[in-house]
Each structure stands twice: as C-alpha cells, then as structure tokens.
C-alpha cells in the first residue's frame, strides 16, 4: 500500500489497511502510525522469533488432516489452540513445561480439526506439565461441572487441569 505522504511502499496489517484505505482516515494519521510503529510485521514460519526481548518458538501442529497451524512456546509455557494432531517432530517442544494451554473443544464427539477433552488429556498425560488449561471450549460446556471432573485428576493422576475462560490472567516468570 502506498500513502500519498510517503513514497516508500509498506506492507501493513489488514486492520491498518481497513482503517486507512477502506474507511479513509487521513494520510497524516498513517504517517504518524508508521513513525510510532516499533515492531515490524513479519510472516511466521517454524523459526523462533523475538518480540522485544521475548523469544517465541512456533510449534507446528495439524488443524485438520493436512492444514498446519502453529502453537507457541515462550519460556516454559506452551499455547496450542486449533489442533487435531501434534506431529512427532513438535513433541520435543512440549517437554518440561510449567504451563500448557491446549485446545479441548468438547468432551465428545470428536471433531476433525480440534482436540476433544480426551485427546488433550493424552497430551497432558504424556508430557506432564505442572499446570494445564483447556482452551477453545464450546459455549455449551458447563464450566463448573467440567472443572469438578478435571479437579479429580489432581488426586488420581497428579494432573492439575482446569478450563480457561475469557479474562484469565496467568502469572509467570520468563
């Protein structure tokens, strides 16, 4: 996209293009945005990248039979949403985690592009993070009832798991 006030071509995120091109905010605002922007927008591949001093490692996973999406690892935390299978080549990134946030759409039936509770539990049982959260949960799931069932796994298997929720804040040291 080219701004009238800037002769350099710049690739902008979709939401910036929407505001400045489709809605028509003044070019002077775009110039101010570009001057204040400190972080470049780049395509993410399997290589680790930095956000300031914060290193993030993409975790390739399947989201359906053939579509690869990414989970992310930062420090000893992994966030994996939209997953139907974790390839063996990605498993080493799940070892020694303090926190695992993982896709768990619903108890059952299985869905082609998301883990069920049982599939997410298989990953948790295999890698044994200190704390786990299920994410991408269907609205129809009763959180209180599901958390009571998950809490029983702490006593029976030593697994500390609960459902995530909008607004959840997790304290951690990086």
N, C-alpha and C positions, 0 to 999 in steps of 0.2 A: 504494500500500500504506500502511496506517496502523498505526503502532505504538501499543500501549497507553500507552507512556510519552511519546509525542509526538503532539500533536493535529494537527500540520501534515502534510499529505499529501506524500509524497516519492516520485518515480519512481526506482526502484533498478535497478541492472543485474541481469540474470537470475540470476547466481551468488549475489548477496546475498539475493535473494528465496528462492532454493533453500535457503540456509543457515538463514535466519531464519523462513521461513514453513513450508516443507515438512519440514525436518529439526527445526525447533522450538528453535533456540538462543534463550536468554533475551532479552527485550526490552532489558534493561540493556546487553547487548553491542551491540545495534543502535544504541542511543543513543550509545555510545562510538564506534562506526564512523562515524555521521553527524557527530559533533563533530570527529573526526580527518580526515575526508574534505576535501581541499582542492581537488580537481578536480571540476567538475560533469560529469555525463554528458549529452551532447547528441547529437542526430541529426546526422549528417554529410551535407552536400549539396555542391555544387560550389564553395562559397566557402572560401577559405583559413581556417584556424583556428589557434589557438595552444595549445600545451601548455607552460605556463610561458612562457619567452621563446622557445620553439622554434616557428617558423611551419611549418605543414604545408599543402601545397596538394593537394587531391584531383585526380586525373587520371581523368576518366570514360573507361571502356573497355567494350567488349562482352565478355560472358561467355556465349557462345551467340549466337543470332541477334538476340534482342530484349532480353535482360537486361543492364542497365547495372550494372557494379560499379566500384569505384574502385581505382586505383593511387594512390600518394602520392609527392609530391616534397617534399624538405626540403633546403634549400641546393642544392647541385649533384648531389644523389643522387635517383634515382627508383626506386621499388619497385613493380613491376606484376606481380602474380600473377593467376591466373584471368582470362586474356584470350584472346579469339579474334579480336579486331579492334580496332585503335586508330582512333577517328574522326579525321578531318582536324582537327576543332576542338580536339583534345587534343594534336596533334603539336607545337605551339609550346612546350609544357611539357617536351619531350624534347631541346630544343636546348641545346648547351653543357654537357652532363653530364660530371661526373667519373666517376660510377659509375651503372650501370644494372643493376638486378636484375630479371630478366624471366622470365616463365613459359615453360617449354620442357618439356612433358610427356614427350616421347619423340622419337626421330628420325623415325619414321613408324609407322603411317599417321596421317593427320590425325584429329583428334578435334573434335567440334563446339564445345567450349567452352574449349579450351586450344590454345596455340601448339605447333607441332612445333618441332624444332631449326631447321629451315629458315625457318619463319615468324619465329622470334625473331631469327635471323641477318639477315633482311631489315631488321628494325627497327634492329639494331645497325649494319649497313652504311649505312643511311640517315642515322643521327644521330651515329655515330662517337664514342660515349663513350670516355673514357680507359681504363676498365676495365668489364667486364660479367660478370655471374654469371647462369647459368641456375638457375631455381628451379622448384619443383613437379614434380620429376623422378620418373618411375616407379621403383619399387623394383627392377624387373628390369634397369635400365640399369647396365652395368658402368662405374663412375666412372673407374677408371684408364684404360680403353680410350677412353672418351668424352673425357676430358681430354687424352689424347695427340693425338686428332684435332683438338680445339679449339686446342691449342698450335700446331699447324701454321699456323693462320690468322694468328698473330702475325707469322710470317716472310713469308707470301704476301700478306697484305692489311693488316697492321698492326693487327689486331684482337686485343685482349687479353681473352680469354674463358675462364672455367672454370666447372665445375659448383659450385653451392653445396652445403653439407652441414649437417647438424644440428650446432649449436655453433659455426658460423662466426662469427668476430668481425671486423668491418671498422673500421679506424681512419679517422677523418675529422675535419676541422675544419669547424664550422658557422659 
